[in-house]
Each structure stands twice: as C-alpha cells, then as structure tokens.
Amino acid sequence: MQLTLQTTLLTWPMIFTCISASSYVKMTNLRSNLSAGYSKNVRPIENQGKALSINAGYTLKSLNNFDVVNGRMTTVGLLHLTWTDEKMTWTPSHYEGINKVTFPESDVWAPVIFVVNGADDIYTRTSRFGDTSISFKSTGFASYLLKVVMTTTCDPDIAYYPYDVHICSMTLTAEEPVSEVQMSIQSIQLRPEAEQNLLWKIVNMTYRGYTESNIAFVEISVTIERRPSYLILTVLVPICLLSFLNLLAFLLPADSGEKVSFSITMLLTLALYMTIMSDSIPNTSDPVSILTISLIMKLVYSGMTVLAVVISLRVSHTDENKPIPLWLVRLSKFRNKVGSKNQKIDDCTVEDFTEKTEKDIHDLQTTDTDAVSHRTWRSIGRTLDVIFFMLFTFITLGETIFNVVRIVYRTG
C-alpha cells in the first residue's frame, strides 16, 4: 500500500505536466494557425467593400491639468475599442476549449486613433506605454484597451472668473474614412479619483458621434468648474478692500499732508493687482472677464479720487481774501442742512466769531449774503470732502455689489 501511494504521488505531477504541455502546444498551434495568411495592413473582414464597425468606450481616470491661460487640458484615461475580426475565429473544441487568445498590437490589425484637437501629439497609441495586447475570442470579438494621456486644446470662458465654468472636448477619429471604418462611442465613465483635483471640479461628461467630410468623429465633452476659495481670499477680497480703503483719503485732514500720497498709493496698488491678474487670466477679448472690467472701473474712479482730493486741497488752501462764489456757499449750506444739527455751523470756527454776538451767528445761517461774508475756503474744502466721500462711496458700493453678484451667480 505504501508503494501504491508513492506511485500515485509521482504520477500526478507527470499528468499535470502532460496536460500543461498539451495546452501549450494547442495554444502555440492556435496562434500559428491564426497568424497564417493574416495581414495586419488589411482590414480583417471578408468583404472589403463593407465598413468595419468599431465601438468605443472611454473612462476618465484623472484631470492632470487645465491651463486656462494657454487653453490646454491634460487628461489620463482608458479608451476601450471593440470590433469583430473575421480572420480571428476558431472552434474552441479543436483546441482543448481555448476560447481566448492575445496578440501584440504590432502583429495584428488595429485601428489608429487620432486626437483631432491634440495640443502636443495627435496620436493615442504611443511608445510610452509599450506594445499593447489585443485579446480575441473564438467568435472574432476583439478587445483593445488603450491607456491614453491626451493634451487637448480648449477655448476657455473666463467671463465669470474665478467662478468660471469651461466645456472642453476631446475629439477622436480613426485613420480610415467612414466608408472603411465606422467608429461610434457607446459609453463614458468617470472614475472617483478624477474628482481629487484640488483646483478643478468635474461637473459633467457627455459624448456624441458625428460624421463630417466622410470621416467619423467621436467627441467627449468634459465640463469643469473652478474651485474658487483660494482666489476669493487672494483676489476678490483684497480688491474690494482696497476699493473701500481708497475712500479714506477724503477723511484725512487737509493739514496732514497725506491725502494725495494716500490716494496715489491706492491707485498704484490697484494697478499692481491688474498686473498680477494678467498672468492668471487669458488675454482674450471675447469674452472679457467681468472681474477685469470691474478692476478697470475701480482703477478709473481711483484716479478720479486722486483728482477729487487735489481739487479739495486746492480749494482748502485758496487765499482767504479771494471771494467765495455764491454757488459754493449754497452747496455748503445744503450739505449742512442734510448733516447733523451739531454740525450746522461747523464751517464757522470760534476764532472767526469771537467778537460776534449770538444774533450775528443766527443771521449768518439765514442769509446768503452774510454766509458769503463768513464762509472760509477751508470750510468749503471740508464740504467738498464730505460730498466726494458720499459720491464715491455710492459709486464703489454699487459697482462692487453689481459685479460681484454677476460673477457669483454667473448672470449678465
């Protein structure tokens, strides 16, 4: 019995070896038979006047980069092509049930796929991944999986930057005309890791197939949306803050000597921000970013602020012996009427009226003639500062709210 057990243990490995050797031989014979008379340069169909149908499926694995300045999108994905190869058919029972065989793409016919809107390379099949294998079933069903890194061109839409949304496409086509090869897309898929891009969010993916100039095209569109948090903190908030800080120039005293330098500093700061933003926003004229338009408007009324500050200072330092025009006096009185009651006579200092009676001050407030004789150029300058402050506050607040709402809600 012990001898029988030893004999059995020695026999089984030999049996498995024989079976494996037989399968190897059958696979070798199958590959040799399939390769005999096969030409990779001829479409694998019996009727060469008939078009070969290719079904495509695409899986997006990651969005590597989207260069909004240069309009370039780089994606990594899998392109799955299937078709029926009529020259790769066999009867599995003749080859010990072998139902699947693989060949390198260099040994069999495979479609050459071009990226129509490729930025760097129009080929999807490149040497960077080596020779890809194509699997065939006994019915001739061919499955070809391409690992593709595509850098495609894209027309960015930066109207609502930094809340911009872009629709970029990857357009594929076969080398042969539609009369020989008809390529159509069946499905697309988005892998979860594609959502891990820290700057862009993939909102949607769509596909369509169409024929143009006797060539079949497959277009895969990817809708991407910017994640705006970083740019809100580094662009939007500082710009809005600078535009409101610009108004403080009207609150500085005329004798401080800092009104003009402060307003010019704000003007130069906004100009610097325009230079910084020009590196991150495409230099396109259609469309122009709303944020760029808003920044230009802020730059314009920042320059007008400098002009207004100079005018108020010029008025404040006018020779007191020069008569004040009546319209300036009335403007000063109007400002005093809409202001607080405690400031109705702030134009007239104590030093100006130390020798006047309370009745004289009352008369000063009620007659234009007396007002002209007691108003000073310095008080007119302070009045202009208040008027300019209210005017530019209204302009700044209105423009900022209007453009921010348009950007955030993508309207207008």
ABEGO torsion letter per residue (X at the ends): XAAAAAAAAAAAAAAAAAAAAAAAAAAAAAAAAAABGBBAABBBBABAABBBBBBBBBBBABBABBBAAAGBBBBBBBBBBBBBBAABBBBAAAAGGBABBBBBAAABBBBBBBBAABAABABABBAAAEBBBBBBBAAGBBBBBBBBBBBBBBBBBAAAOAABBBBBBBBBBBABBAAABBBBBABBBBBAAAAABAABBBABBBBBBBBBGGBBBBBBBBBBBBBAAAAAAAAAAAAAAAAAAAAAAAABBAAAGAAAAAAAAAAAAAAAAAAAAAAABBBBAOBBBAAAAAAAAAAAAAAAAAAAAAAAAAAAABBAABBBBAAAAAAAAAAAAABBAAAAAAABBAAAAAABBAAAAAAAAABAAAAAAABBAAAAAAAAAAAAAAAAAAAAAAAAAAAAAAAAAGBX
